[in-house]
């Protein structure tokens, strides 16, 4: 299915190498083809034999050195929903791609709402698949080379490696999308972001929905950061353009 496309993949120099990918795919032939294509692009692929092995793999990677941690998690749709919910509930922000079964496109929304970053329905082209993998890992590393130990602005401190935020000395629990928004804002203080740019960076280029989704998440984020959400000190509206931080 993919043989004609393998020669058309981006050259290795155009793709970030030394990235580590965890793959859970129960169809053996399909899994072998994906593994071959990823390894051809110099990605390190770790195959999870079953759903129960995924969490220990991730937990072990968090205890390892940064260069040994995973950059992308690829799950088949049979096992993906519960894993997405579990990881996002734990505050784990690793990029997640779901491989949906043929004819399962209508299920896409369930996985995205559960925390998946991308959903691809089988059968799909290998060139598209590789481009999506690269895009997810590229966004993961936006503003994180090297990753700072913490980001601070006034009384807000964000710890990227711990997925933790404190405001005025108190821990604040943020959803994955809220955390990513805040991390993006704090990485580029005073930069103005349009709704479309925020959707691209936080939700991904394949997001299907109303751009007002950004406004809703901004309102929730303000409620957790601002002393007076009606008179914002941190997340500022720039009328006619979008939002900036600070």
MARBA-3410 file (N, C-alpha, C, O; in Angstrom, 1 decimal):
246
0.8,-1.2,0.0,0.0,0.0,0.0,0.9,1.3,0.0,0.5,2.3,-0.6 ~ 2.0,1.2,0.7,2.8,2.4,0.8,4.1,2.4,-0.1,4.8,3.4,-0.1 ~ 4.4,1.3,-0.8,5.7,1.2,-1.4,5.9,2.3,-2.4,7.0,2.7,-2.6 ~ 4.9,2.7,-3.2,5.1,3.7,-4.2,5.3,5.1,-3.6,5.9,6.0,-4.2 ~ 5.0,5.3,-2.3,5.2,6.6,-1.7,6.5,6.7,-0.9,6.9,7.8,-0.6
7.1,5.6,-0.6,8.3,5.6,0.3,9.4,6.5,-0.4,10.1,7.2,0.3 ~ 9.5,6.4,-1.7,10.6,7.2,-2.4,10.2,8.6,-2.4,11.1,9.4,-2.8 ~ 9.0,9.0,-2.1,8.6,10.4,-2.2,8.6,11.1,-0.9,8.2,12.3,-0.8 ~ 9.0,10.4,0.2,9.0,11.0,1.5,10.0,12.2,1.6,11.0,12.1,0.8 ~ 9.9,13.1,2.5,10.9,14.2,2.6,12.2,13.6,2.9,12.4,12.6,3.5
13.3,14.2,2.4,14.6,13.7,2.6,14.9,13.8,4.1,14.4,14.6,4.8 ~ 15.8,12.9,4.5,16.1,12.8,5.9,16.7,14.1,6.5,16.4,14.4,7.7 ~ 17.4,14.9,5.7,17.9,16.1,6.3,16.8,17.1,6.6,17.1,18.1,7.3 ~ 15.6,16.9,6.0,14.5,17.9,6.2,13.7,17.5,7.4,12.8,18.2,7.8 ~ 14.0,16.3,8.0,13.2,15.8,9.1,14.1,15.7,10.3,15.2,15.3,10.2
13.5,16.2,11.4,14.3,16.1,12.7,14.6,14.7,13.1,13.7,13.9,13.2 ~ 15.9,14.3,13.2,16.3,13.0,13.6,16.4,12.8,15.1,16.3,13.8,15.8 ~ 16.7,11.6,15.5,16.9,11.3,16.9,15.7,11.5,17.7,15.8,11.5,19.0 ~ 14.5,11.5,17.1,13.3,11.6,17.8,12.8,10.2,18.1,13.1,9.2,17.4 ~ 12.1,10.0,19.3,11.7,8.7,19.7,10.2,8.6,19.7,9.5,9.5,20.3
9.6,7.6,19.1,8.2,7.4,18.9,7.7,6.1,19.5,8.3,5.1,19.3 ~ 6.6,6.2,20.2,6.0,5.0,20.8,4.8,4.6,19.9,3.9,5.4,19.7 ~ 4.8,3.4,19.4,3.8,2.9,18.5,3.0,1.8,19.0,3.6,0.8,19.4 ~ 1.7,1.9,19.1,0.8,0.9,19.5,-0.2,0.6,18.3,-1.1,1.4,18.1 ~ 0.0,-0.4,17.6,-0.9,-0.8,16.4,-1.0,-2.3,16.4,0.0,-3.0,16.3
-2.2,-2.8,16.5,-2.5,-4.2,16.7,-2.4,-5.0,15.4,-2.2,-6.2,15.4 ~ -2.6,-4.3,14.2,-2.5,-5.0,13.0,-1.0,-5.2,12.6,-0.3,-4.2,12.4 ~ -0.5,-6.4,12.6,0.9,-6.7,12.5,1.5,-6.2,11.2,2.5,-5.5,11.2 ~ 0.9,-6.4,10.1,1.4,-6.0,8.8,1.5,-4.5,8.7,2.5,-3.9,8.3 ~ 0.4,-3.9,9.2,0.3,-2.4,9.1,1.4,-1.8,10.1,2.0,-0.8,9.7
1.5,-2.4,11.2,2.5,-1.9,12.2,3.9,-2.0,11.6,4.7,-1.1,11.8 ~ 4.2,-3.1,11.0,5.5,-3.3,10.4,5.8,-2.3,9.3,7.0,-1.8,9.2 ~ 4.8,-1.9,8.5,5.0,-1.0,7.4,5.3,0.4,8.0,6.1,1.2,7.5 ~ 4.5,0.8,9.1,4.7,2.1,9.7,6.1,2.2,10.4,6.8,3.2,10.2 ~ 6.5,1.1,11.0,7.8,1.1,11.7,8.9,1.2,10.7,9.9,2.0,10.9
8.8,0.5,9.5,9.8,0.6,8.5,9.9,2.1,8.0,11.0,2.6,7.8 ~ 8.8,2.7,7.7,8.8,4.0,7.1,9.4,5.0,8.1,10.2,5.9,7.7 ~ 9.0,4.9,9.4,9.5,5.8,10.4,11.0,5.7,10.6,11.8,6.6,10.7 ~ 11.5,4.4,10.6,12.9,4.1,10.8,13.7,4.6,9.6,14.9,5.0,9.7 ~ 13.1,4.6,8.4,13.8,5.1,7.2,14.1,6.6,7.4,15.0,7.1,6.7
13.3,7.3,8.2,13.5,8.7,8.4,14.3,9.0,9.7,14.3,10.1,10.2 ~ 15.0,7.9,10.1,15.9,8.0,11.3,15.2,8.3,12.6,15.8,8.7,13.6 ~ 13.9,8.0,12.7,13.2,8.0,14.0,13.4,6.7,14.7,13.5,5.6,14.1 ~ 13.5,6.8,16.0,13.6,5.6,16.8,12.2,5.1,17.2,11.5,5.9,17.8 ~ 11.8,3.9,16.9,10.5,3.4,17.1,10.5,2.4,18.2,11.2,1.4,18.1
9.7,2.6,19.2,9.5,1.6,20.3,8.1,1.1,20.1,7.1,1.8,20.1 ~ 7.9,-0.2,20.0,6.6,-0.9,19.7,6.1,-1.3,21.1,6.7,-2.1,21.8 ~ 4.9,-0.9,21.4,4.2,-1.3,22.6,3.3,-2.6,22.2,2.4,-2.4,21.4 ~ 3.6,-3.7,22.8,2.9,-4.9,22.4,1.4,-4.9,22.7,0.6,-5.6,22.0 ~ 1.0,-4.2,23.7,-0.4,-4.1,24.1,-0.7,-2.9,24.9,0.2,-2.1,25.2
-2.0,-2.6,25.1,-2.4,-1.3,25.8,-1.8,-1.2,27.2,-1.5,-0.1,27.6 ~ -1.7,-2.3,27.9,-1.2,-2.2,29.3,0.2,-1.8,29.4,0.7,-1.3,30.4 ~ 1.0,-2.0,28.3,2.4,-1.7,28.3,2.7,-0.2,28.0,3.8,0.2,28.2 ~ 1.7,0.5,27.6,2.0,1.9,27.2,2.3,2.8,28.3,3.3,3.5,28.3 ~ 1.6,2.7,29.4,1.8,3.6,30.6,3.2,3.4,31.2,3.9,4.3,31.5
3.6,2.1,31.4,4.9,1.9,32.0,6.0,2.4,31.1,7.0,3.0,31.6 ~ 5.9,2.3,29.8,6.8,2.9,28.8,7.0,4.4,29.1,8.1,4.9,29.1 ~ 5.8,5.0,29.2,5.9,6.5,29.3,6.4,6.9,30.7,7.2,7.8,30.8 ~ 6.0,6.2,31.7,6.5,6.5,33.1,8.0,6.3,33.1,8.7,7.1,33.7 ~ 8.5,5.2,32.5,10.0,5.0,32.5,10.7,6.1,31.7,11.8,6.5,32.1
10.1,6.6,30.6,10.7,7.7,29.8,10.8,9.0,30.6,11.7,9.7,30.4 ~ 9.8,9.2,31.5,9.8,10.5,32.3,10.9,10.5,33.3,11.4,11.5,33.7 ~ 11.3,9.3,33.7,12.4,9.1,34.7,13.8,9.1,34.0,14.8,9.3,34.7 ~ 13.8,9.0,32.7,15.0,8.9,32.0,15.6,10.3,31.6,14.9,11.3,32.0 ~ 16.7,10.4,31.0,17.3,11.6,30.6,16.4,12.2,29.5,15.7,11.4,28.8
16.3,13.6,29.3,15.4,14.2,28.3,15.6,13.6,26.9,14.6,13.4,26.2 ~ 16.9,13.3,26.5,17.1,12.8,25.2,16.5,11.4,25.0,16.4,10.9,23.8 ~ 16.1,10.7,26.1,15.5,9.4,26.0,14.0,9.4,26.0,13.4,8.3,25.9 ~ 13.4,10.5,26.2,12.0,10.5,26.4,11.3,10.5,25.0,12.0,10.7,24.0 ~ 10.0,10.2,25.0,9.3,10.1,23.7,8.9,11.5,23.2,8.6,12.4,24.0
8.9,11.6,21.9,8.5,12.8,21.2,7.1,12.7,20.6,6.5,13.7,20.3 ~ 6.6,11.5,20.4,5.3,11.3,19.8,4.7,9.9,20.2,5.5,8.9,20.3 ~ 3.4,9.8,20.4,2.7,8.6,20.7,1.7,8.3,19.6,0.8,9.2,19.4 ~ 1.8,7.2,19.0,0.9,6.8,17.9,0.1,5.6,18.4,0.6,4.5,18.7 ~ -1.3,5.7,18.4,-2.1,4.7,19.0,-3.2,4.3,18.0,-3.7,5.2,17.2
-3.5,3.0,17.9,-4.7,2.7,17.1,-6.0,3.0,17.8,-5.9,3.1,19.1 ~ -7.0,3.2,17.1,-8.3,3.8,17.7,-8.9,2.7,18.7,-9.7,3.1,19.5 ~ -8.5,1.5,18.6,-9.1,0.4,19.4,-8.7,0.7,20.9,-9.5,0.5,21.8 ~ -7.5,1.2,21.1,-7.0,1.4,22.4,-6.8,2.9,22.8,-6.4,3.2,24.0 ~ -7.0,3.8,21.9,-6.5,5.1,22.1,-7.3,6.0,23.0,-6.8,6.8,23.7
-8.6,5.8,23.1,-9.5,6.7,23.8,-9.1,6.8,25.3,-8.9,7.8,25.9 ~ -9.1,5.6,25.9,-8.8,5.6,27.4,-7.4,6.1,27.7,-7.2,6.7,28.7 ~ -6.4,5.7,26.8,-5.1,6.2,27.1,-5.0,7.7,27.0,-4.3,8.3,27.8 ~ -5.7,8.3,26.0,-5.7,9.8,25.9,-6.2,10.4,27.1,-5.6,11.3,27.7 ~ -7.4,9.9,27.6,-8.0,10.5,28.8,-7.1,10.3,30.0,-7.0,11.3,30.8
-6.5,9.2,30.1,-5.6,8.9,31.3,-4.4,9.9,31.3,-4.1,10.5,32.3 ~ -3.7,10.0,30.2,-2.5,10.8,30.1,-2.9,12.3,30.3,-2.1,13.0,31.0 ~ -3.9,12.7,29.7,-4.3,14.2,29.8,-4.7,14.5,31.2,-4.5,15.6,31.7 ~ -5.4,13.5,31.9,-5.8,13.7,33.3,-4.6,13.8,34.2,-4.6,14.6,35.1 ~ -3.5,13.1,33.8,-2.3,13.2,34.6,-1.5,14.4,34.2,-0.4,14.7,34.9
-1.9,15.2,33.2,-1.1,16.4,32.8,0.0,16.1,31.9,0.8,16.9,31.6 ~ 0.0,14.8,31.3,1.0,14.5,30.3,0.7,15.1,29.0,-0.4,14.8,28.4 ~ 1.6,15.9,28.4,1.3,16.7,27.2,1.9,16.1,26.0,2.0,16.8,25.0 ~ 2.4,14.8,26.0,3.1,14.2,24.9,2.1,14.3,23.7,0.9,14.0,23.8 ~ 2.6,14.7,22.5,1.7,14.6,21.3,1.2,13.2,21.0,1.9,12.3,21.1
-0.1,13.2,20.7,-0.8,11.9,20.4,-1.5,11.9,19.1,-2.2,12.8,18.8 ~ -1.1,10.9,18.3,-1.8,10.7,17.0,-2.6,9.4,17.1,-2.1,8.4,17.5 ~ -3.9,9.5,16.6,-4.8,8.3,16.6,-4.9,7.8,15.2,-5.1,8.5,14.3 ~ -4.7,6.4,15.0,-4.9,5.8,13.7,-6.3,5.2,13.7,-6.5,4.1,14.3 ~ -7.3,5.8,13.0,-8.6,5.3,13.0,-8.9,4.2,12.0,-8.3,4.2,10.9
-9.8,3.3,12.3,-10.1,2.2,11.4,-10.9,2.8,10.2,-11.4,3.9,10.3 ~ -10.9,2.1,9.1,-11.6,2.5,7.9,-13.0,2.7,8.2,-13.7,1.9,8.9 ~ -13.5,3.9,7.8,-14.9,4.2,8.0,-15.2,4.8,9.4,-16.4,4.9,9.7 ~ -14.2,5.2,10.1,-14.4,5.6,11.5,-14.2,7.1,11.6,-14.0,7.6,12.7 ~ -14.3,7.9,10.5,-14.0,9.3,10.5,-14.9,10.0,11.5,-14.6,11.1,12.1
-16.2,9.5,11.6,-17.1,10.2,12.5,-16.7,10.2,14.0,-17.2,10.9,14.8 ~ -15.8,9.3,14.3,-15.3,9.2,15.7,-14.2,10.2,16.1,-13.8,10.3,17.2 ~ -13.8,10.9,15.1,-12.6,11.8,15.2,-12.8,12.8,16.4,-11.9,13.0,17.2 ~ -14.0,13.4,16.5,-14.3,14.4,17.5,-14.1,13.8,18.9,-13.6,14.5,19.8 ~ -14.5,12.5,19.2,-14.4,11.9,20.5,-12.9,11.9,20.9,-12.6,12.2,22.1
-12.0,11.6,20.0,-10.6,11.4,20.3,-10.0,12.8,20.5,-9.2,13.0,21.5 ~ -10.3,13.8,19.7,-9.8,15.1,19.9,-10.2,15.7,21.2,-9.5,16.4,21.9 ~ -11.5,15.5,21.5,-12.0,16.0,22.8,-11.4,15.3,24.0,-11.3,15.9,25.1 ~ -10.9,14.1,23.8,-10.3,13.3,24.9,-8.8,13.7,25.0,-8.1,13.3,26.0 ~ -8.3,14.5,24.1,-6.9,15.0,24.2,-6.0,14.6,23.1,-4.8,15.0,23.2
-6.4,13.9,22.1,-5.6,13.5,21.0,-5.3,14.8,20.2,-6.1,15.7,20.1 ~ -4.1,14.8,19.6,-3.7,16.0,18.8,-4.0,15.8,17.3,-4.1,16.8,16.6 ~ -4.1,14.6,16.9,-4.4,14.4,15.4,-5.1,13.0,15.3,-4.9,12.1,16.1 ~ -5.9,12.9,14.2,-6.6,11.7,14.0,-6.5,11.4,12.5,-6.9,12.2,11.6 ~ -6.0,10.2,12.1,-5.9,9.8,10.7,-6.7,8.6,10.5,-6.5,7.6,11.2
-7.5,8.6,9.4,-8.4,7.4,9.1,-7.7,6.5,8.1,-7.3,7.0,7.1 ~ -7.6,5.2,8.4,-7.1,4.2,7.4,-8.1,4.0,6.3,-9.3,4.1,6.5 ~ -7.6,3.8,5.1,-6.2,3.8,4.6,-5.8,5.2,4.4,-6.6,6.1,4.0 ~ -4.5,5.5,4.6,-4.0,6.9,4.3,-2.6,6.7,3.6,-2.0,5.7,3.6 ~ -2.2,7.8,3.0,-1.0,7.8,2.3,0.2,8.0,3.2,0.1,8.7,4.2
1.3,7.3,2.9,2.5,7.4,3.8,3.1,8.8,3.8,3.6,9.3,4.9 ~ 3.0,9.5,2.7,3.6,10.9,2.7,2.8,11.8,3.7,3.4,12.6,4.4 ~ 1.5,11.7,3.6,0.6,12.5,4.6,0.9,12.1,6.0,1.0,12.9,6.9 ~ 1.0,10.8,6.3,1.3,10.3,7.6,2.6,10.8,8.2,2.6,11.3,9.3 ~ 3.6,10.8,7.4,4.9,11.3,7.8,4.9,12.8,8.0,5.5,13.3,9.0
4.2,13.5,7.2,4.1,15.0,7.3,3.4,15.3,8.6,3.7,16.3,9.3 ~ 2.3,14.5,9.0,1.6,14.8,10.2,2.5,14.5,11.4,2.4,15.3,12.4 ~ 3.2,13.4,11.4,4.2,13.1,12.5,5.2,14.2,12.7,5.4,14.7,13.8 ~ 5.7,14.7,11.6,6.7,15.8,11.7,6.1,17.0,12.2,6.7,17.7,13.0 ~ 4.9,17.4,11.8,4.2,18.6,12.2,3.9,18.5,13.7,4.1,19.5,14.4
3.5,17.4,14.3,3.2,17.3,15.7,4.5,17.4,16.5,4.5,18.1,17.5 ~ 5.6,16.8,16.1,6.9,16.9,16.8,7.5,18.3,16.7,8.1,18.8,17.6 ~ 7.3,19.0,15.5,7.8,20.3,15.4,7.1,21.3,16.3,7.7,22.1,16.9 ~ 5.7,21.1,16.4,5.0,22.0,17.3,5.4,21.7,18.8,5.4,22.7,19.6 ~ 5.7,20.5,19.1,6.1,20.1,20.5,7.3,20.9,20.9,7.5,21.3,22.0
8.2,21.1,19.9,9.5,21.8,20.2,9.5,23.3,20.0,10.6,23.9,20.1 ~ 8.4,23.9,19.7,8.3,25.3,19.5,8.8,26.0,20.8,8.2,25.9,21.8 ~ 9.9,26.8,20.7,10.4,27.6,21.8,11.0,26.8,22.9,11.2,27.2,24.0 ~ 11.4,25.5,22.6,11.9,24.6,23.6,13.3,24.1,23.3,13.6,22.9,23.5 ~ 14.1,24.8,22.7,15.5,24.4,22.3,16.5,25.3,22.7,16.8,26.3,22.0
17.2,25.1,23.9,16.9,24.1,24.8,15.7,24.4,25.7,15.3,25.6,25.8 ~ 15.0,23.4,26.3,13.8,23.7,27.1,14.2,24.4,28.4,15.1,23.9,29.1 ~ 13.6,25.5,28.7,13.9,26.2,30.0,13.4,25.4,31.2,12.5,24.6,31.1 ~ 14.1,25.5,32.3,13.7,24.9,33.5,12.4,25.5,34.0,11.5,24.8,34.5 ~ 12.2,26.8,33.8,10.9,27.4,34.1,10.8,28.7,33.3,11.7,29.3,32.8
9.5,29.1,33.2,9.2,30.4,32.6,8.5,31.2,33.7,7.6,30.7,34.4 ~ 8.9,32.5,33.9,8.3,33.3,34.9,7.9,34.7,34.4,8.7,35.3,33.7 ~ 6.7,35.1,34.8,6.3,36.5,34.5,5.6,37.0,35.8,4.5,36.5,36.1 ~ 6.1,37.9,36.5,5.6,38.5,37.7,5.3,37.3,38.7,6.2,36.6,39.1 ~ 4.0,37.1,39.0,3.7,36.0,40.0,3.3,34.7,39.4,2.8,33.8,40.1
3.5,34.5,38.1,3.2,33.3,37.4,4.5,32.5,37.1,5.4,33.1,36.5 ~ 4.6,31.3,37.5,5.8,30.5,37.2,5.3,29.2,36.5,4.4,28.5,37.0 ~ 5.8,28.9,35.3,5.4,27.7,34.6,6.7,26.8,34.5,7.7,27.2,34.1 ~ 6.5,25.5,34.8,7.6,24.5,34.8,7.3,23.5,33.6,6.5,22.6,33.8 ~ 7.9,23.7,32.4,7.6,22.9,31.3,7.8,21.4,31.5,6.9,20.6,31.1
8.9,21.0,32.1,9.2,19.6,32.3,8.2,18.9,33.3,8.1,17.7,33.3 ~ 7.6,19.7,34.2,6.8,19.2,35.2,5.3,19.4,34.9,4.4,18.8,35.6 ~ 5.0,20.1,33.8,3.6,20.4,33.4,2.9,21.0,34.6,1.8,20.6,34.9 ~ 3.6,22.0,35.3,3.0,22.6,36.5,3.1,24.1,36.4,4.0,24.6,35.9 ~ 2.1,24.7,37.0,2.0,26.2,37.1,1.7,26.6,38.5,0.8,26.0,39.1
2.4,27.7,38.9,2.0,28.3,40.2,1.7,29.8,40.0,2.3,30.4,39.1 ~ 0.6,30.2,40.7,0.2,31.6,40.6,0.1,32.2,42.0,-0.6,31.7,42.8 ~ 0.9,33.2,42.2,1.0,33.8,43.5,1.4,32.8,44.6,0.8,32.8,45.7 ~ 2.3,31.9,44.2,2.8,30.8,45.2,1.9,29.6,45.3,2.3,28.7,46.1 ~ 0.7,29.6,44.7,-0.2,28.4,44.8,-0.2,27.6,43.5,-0.2,28.2,42.4
-0.2,26.3,43.6,-0.3,25.5,42.4,-1.7,25.7,41.8,-2.7,25.7,42.5 ~ -1.7,25.8,40.4,-3.0,26.0,39.7,-3.1,24.8,38.7,-2.2,24.6,37.9 ~ -4.3,24.2,38.7,-4.5,23.1,37.8,-5.0,23.6,36.5,-6.1,24.2,36.4 ~ -4.3,23.3,35.4,-4.7,23.7,34.0,-5.0,22.5,33.2,-4.3,21.4,33.3 ~ -5.9,22.6,32.3,-6.2,21.5,31.3,-5.0,21.6,30.3,-4.3,22.5,30.2
-4.8,20.5,29.5,-3.7,20.5,28.5,-3.7,21.7,27.6,-2.7,22.2,27.3 ~ -4.9,22.0,27.1,-5.0,23.2,26.2,-4.6,24.5,26.9,-3.9,25.3,26.3 ~ -5.1,24.6,28.1,-4.8,25.8,28.9,-3.3,25.9,29.1,-2.7,27.0,29.0 ~ -2.7,24.8,29.5,-1.3,24.8,29.7,-0.5,25.2,28.5,0.5,25.9,28.6 ~ -0.9,24.6,27.3,-0.2,24.9,26.1,-0.3,26.4,25.7,0.6,27.0,25.2
-1.5,26.9,25.9,-1.7,28.3,25.6,-0.8,29.2,26.5,-0.1,30.1,26.0 ~ -0.8,28.9,27.8,0.0,29.7,28.7,1.5,29.6,28.4,2.3,30.5,28.4 ~ 2.0,28.3,28.1,3.4,28.1,27.7,3.7,28.9,26.5,4.8,29.5,26.4 ~ 2.9,28.9,25.5,3.1,29.7,24.3,3.2,31.2,24.6,4.1,31.8,24.1 ~ 2.2,31.7,25.3,2.2,33.1,25.7,3.5,33.5,26.4,4.1,34.5,26.1
3.9,32.7,27.4,5.0,33.0,28.2,6.3,32.9,27.5,7.3,33.5,27.8 ~ 6.4,32.0,26.5,7.6,31.9,25.7,7.8,33.1,24.7,8.9,33.3,24.3 ~ 6.7,33.8,24.4,6.8,34.9,23.5,6.0,36.1,24.1,5.0,36.5,23.6 ~ 6.5,36.6,25.3,5.8,37.7,25.9,5.6,38.9,25.0,6.5,39.3,24.3 ~ 4.4,39.5,25.1,4.0,40.7,24.4,3.8,40.5,22.9,3.4,41.4,22.2
4.1,39.3,22.4,3.7,39.0,21.0,2.2,38.9,20.9,1.6,38.3,21.7 ~ 1.7,39.5,19.8,0.2,39.4,19.6,-0.1,38.2,18.7,0.5,38.0,17.7 ~ -1.0,37.3,19.2,-1.4,36.1,18.5,-2.8,36.3,18.0,-3.7,36.6,18.8 ~ -3.1,36.0,16.8,-4.5,35.9,16.3,-5.1,34.6,16.7,-4.4,33.7,17.1 ~ -6.4,34.5,16.6,-7.1,33.3,17.0,-6.6,32.1,16.1,-6.4,31.0,16.5
-6.4,32.4,14.8,-6.0,31.4,13.8,-4.6,30.9,14.2,-4.3,29.7,14.0 ~ -3.7,31.8,14.6,-2.4,31.4,15.0,-2.4,30.5,16.2,-1.6,29.5,16.3 ~ -3.2,30.9,17.2,-3.3,30.1,18.4,-3.9,28.7,18.1,-3.5,27.7,18.6 ~ -4.9,28.6,17.2,-5.5,27.3,16.8,-4.4,26.5,16.1,-4.3,25.3,16.4 ~ -3.6,27.1,15.3,-2.5,26.4,14.6,-1.5,25.8,15.6,-1.1,24.6,15.4
-1.1,26.6,16.5,0.0,26.2,17.4,-0.5,25.2,18.5,0.3,24.3,18.9 ~ -1.7,25.4,19.0,-2.2,24.7,20.2,-3.1,23.5,19.8,-3.0,22.4,20.3 ~ -4.0,23.8,18.9,-5.0,22.7,18.5,-4.5,21.9,17.2,-4.9,20.8,17.0 ~ -3.6,22.5,16.4,-3.1,21.9,15.2,-3.8,22.3,14.0,-4.9,22.9,14.1 ~ -3.2,22.2,12.8,-3.7,22.7,11.5,-5.0,22.0,11.1,-5.7,22.5,10.2
-5.3,20.8,11.6,-6.4,20.0,11.2,-7.6,20.2,12.1,-8.6,19.5,12.0 ~ -7.6,21.2,13.0,-8.7,21.4,13.9,-9.9,21.8,13.1,-9.9,22.7,12.2 ~ -11.0,21.2,13.4,-12.3,21.5,12.8,-13.2,22.0,13.8,-13.6,21.3,14.8 ~ -13.6,23.3,13.7,-14.5,23.9,14.7,-14.5,25.4,14.6,-13.8,26.0,13.7 ~ -15.1,26.0,15.5,-15.3,27.5,15.5,-14.0,28.1,16.2,-13.5,27.6,17.2
-13.5,29.2,15.6,-12.3,29.9,16.2,-12.7,30.5,17.5,-11.8,30.8,18.3 ~ -14.0,30.6,17.9,-14.4,31.1,19.2,-14.0,30.1,20.3,-14.0,30.5,21.5 ~ -13.6,28.9,19.9,-13.0,28.0,20.9,-11.9,28.6,21.7,-11.7,28.4,22.9 ~ -11.1,29.4,21.0,-9.9,30.1,21.6,-10.4,31.0,22.7,-9.9,31.1,23.8 ~ -11.5,31.8,22.4,-12.0,32.7,23.3,-12.5,32.0,24.6,-12.3,32.6,25.7
-13.1,30.9,24.5,-13.6,30.1,25.6,-12.4,29.7,26.5,-12.5,29.9,27.7 ~ -11.4,29.2,25.9,-10.2,28.7,26.7,-9.4,29.9,27.3,-8.9,29.8,28.4 ~ -9.4,31.0,26.6,-8.8,32.2,27.1,-9.5,32.7,28.4,-8.9,33.0,29.4 ~ -10.9,32.6,28.3,-11.7,33.0,29.5,-11.4,32.1,30.7,-11.3,32.6,31.8 ~ -11.4,30.8,30.4,-11.1,29.9,31.5,-9.7,30.1,32.1,-9.5,30.0,33.3
-8.7,30.4,31.2,-7.3,30.6,31.6,-7.3,31.9,32.5,-6.6,31.9,33.5 ~ -8.0,32.9,32.1,-8.0,34.2,32.9,-8.6,33.9,34.3,-8.1,34.5,35.2 ~ -9.6,33.1,34.3,-10.2,32.8,35.6,-9.2,32.2,36.6,-9.4,32.4,37.8 ~ -8.2,31.5,36.1,-7.2,30.9,37.0,-6.0,31.7,37.2,-5.2,31.5,38.2 ~ -5.8,32.7,36.4,-4.6,33.5,36.5,-4.8,34.9,37.1,-4.0,35.4,37.9
-5.9,35.5,36.7,-6.1,36.9,37.1,-6.8,37.1,38.4,-7.7,36.3,38.8 ~ -6.4,38.1,39.1,-7.1,38.5,40.4,-8.5,39.0,40.0,-9.5,38.6,40.7 ~ -8.6,39.8,39.0,-9.9,40.3,38.5,-10.0,40.1,37.0,-9.4,40.9,36.2 ~ -10.6,39.0,36.6,-10.7,38.6,35.2,-11.3,39.7,34.3,-11.1,39.7,33.1 ~ -12.1,40.6,34.9,-12.7,41.7,34.1,-11.7,42.8,33.9,-11.9,43.7,33.0
-10.6,42.8,34.6,-9.5,43.8,34.4,-8.2,43.1,34.4,-7.5,42.9,35.4 ~ -7.9,42.5,33.2,-6.8,41.6,33.0,-5.4,42.2,33.1,-5.1,43.3,32.6 ~ -4.5,41.5,33.8,-3.1,41.9,34.0,-2.2,41.1,33.1,-1.1,41.6,32.7 ~ -2.6,39.9,32.8,-1.7,38.9,32.1,-2.1,38.7,30.7,-1.4,39.0,29.8 ~ -3.3,38.1,30.4,-3.7,37.8,29.1,-4.6,39.0,28.6,-5.7,39.1,29.0
-4.0,39.7,27.7,-4.6,41.0,27.3,-5.2,40.8,25.9,-4.6,40.3,25.0 ~ -6.4,41.4,25.7,-7.1,41.4,24.4,-6.6,42.6,23.6,-6.6,43.7,24.1 ~ -6.1,42.3,22.4,-5.7,43.4,21.5,-6.8,43.5,20.4,-6.8,42.7,19.5 ~ -7.7,44.4,20.6,-8.9,44.5,19.7,-8.5,44.6,18.2,-7.7,45.4,17.8 ~ -9.2,43.7,17.5,-9.0,43.7,16.0,-7.8,42.8,15.6,-7.6,42.6,14.4
-7.0,42.3,16.6,-5.9,41.5,16.3,-5.9,40.1,17.0,-5.7,39.1,16.3 ~ -6.1,40.1,18.3,-6.0,38.8,19.0,-5.7,39.0,20.5,-6.3,39.8,21.2 ~ -4.7,38.3,20.9,-4.3,38.3,22.3,-2.8,38.4,22.5,-2.0,37.9,21.6 ~ -2.4,39.0,23.6,-0.9,38.9,24.0,-0.8,38.7,25.4,-1.8,38.8,26.2 ~ 0.4,38.3,25.9,0.7,38.1,27.3,1.5,39.2,27.8,2.6,39.4,27.3
1.1,39.8,28.9,1.9,40.8,29.6,1.8,42.2,28.9,2.5,43.1,29.4
END
